[in-house]
Amino acid sequence: ACMKVWEFMEMIHSRSYTYIIKNVYANPSEIFDTILQDPKILERATSVTESYDDFISSAAEYASSNMWRHVLDEVPVAESTLYELKRKLYRAVANVNILEGIRFYVSFACSFAFGELKLMEGSAKIISLISRDENQHLVITQNILNKWRQGDDPDMQKIAAEEESWVIKTFESAVNQEKLWAEKTPSQDSNFDELRKIWEEMDRIEPLTPIIVRNEKG
């Protein structure tokens, strides 16, 4: 039920972004068509979707095989295959957590900044509602990760310990990519308070990444 509500939220977000673009550009296709030509957008998209694609592909392969039957029979190769599939699931959920917690906020801050200047206030209000939803998704994924770390699934508890360095590295990469992405928004030395705040937050988060990953309680 939770995932279905999340799916519905994402559909509303997609339509909202389209609505915003259509109200700014007479021909929105000019913007949408250039998205897949922007190296920074492609780099960010690849780093986000790589773990998803890996898990989805492996899960589909596992589901279409008889490997699950061999897991029930405690066949070592089958158990190892399931363990690695769980690892890919862990990475995918961790990536969602990073996406919801970090990756949106430079763009969000830019929209909020326009609202501060009494420009595109309607769009800023829409983005604020989307931001509220993303915070809920952040809490959901953090609770899932915390449950796994606490032993909700013994395999996942072990995987969480094994994947700590990967999560830290991915977390730091996301912070650095967002700082680079911020260069495509209005300058950090502008009069936009929200943009200054996001730069300050990025600088604060980066050195704390290992502590956040190890100690975050949701």
Disulfide bonds with the S-S distance in Angstrom:
none
